Amino acid sequence: MAATLYGLDNCDTCRKARNWLLRFGIEHRFVDYREQRQPPETLLAWKDAVGGWDALVNKSSTTWRQLAPNRKAPGSDPEWKLLLKEYPQLVRRPVVVLDGGSVSQGFSDNGFKKLFGLL
């Protein structure tokens, strides 16, 4: 089963996930979504797959904490998409999209074993 891992090249969690995939011989490609911005339709699909904007966005990040208070309360999909276009690092990472189209988010050893059918 092949996958696409979306994240940031300098993110420790993304590095751990990439190393895990290599260790278990799982075919994948990595996309740094700061360098290759994802289209709004992709962000909407991820949002729907993970349970909404609050689940997709890392609100404990330094970037989030440094936002102006009025930027922390987007009221619509277009406002969220604009915010993530400006600050792609707000997306909780990594985002994993399997070839079948299913989407998951985050990394843990057991979570990846379950995701890739190794449990």
HURA-V879388 format. One record per helix or strand of 2 or more residues. SS is the DSSP state (hx for helix, st for strand). FROM is the first residue (numbers start at 0). LEN is the number of residues. If there is no record, write none. Layout:
ss->(SS & SS)
from->(FROM & FROM)
len->(LEN & LEN)
This chain:
ss->(st & hx & st & hx & hx & hx & hx & hx & hx & st & st & hx)
from->(2 & 11 & 27 & 39 & 52 & 61 & 68 & 76 & 87 & 94 & 102 & 108)
len->(5 & 12 & 5 & 11 & 4 & 5 & 4 & 10 & 3 & 4 & 3 & 7)
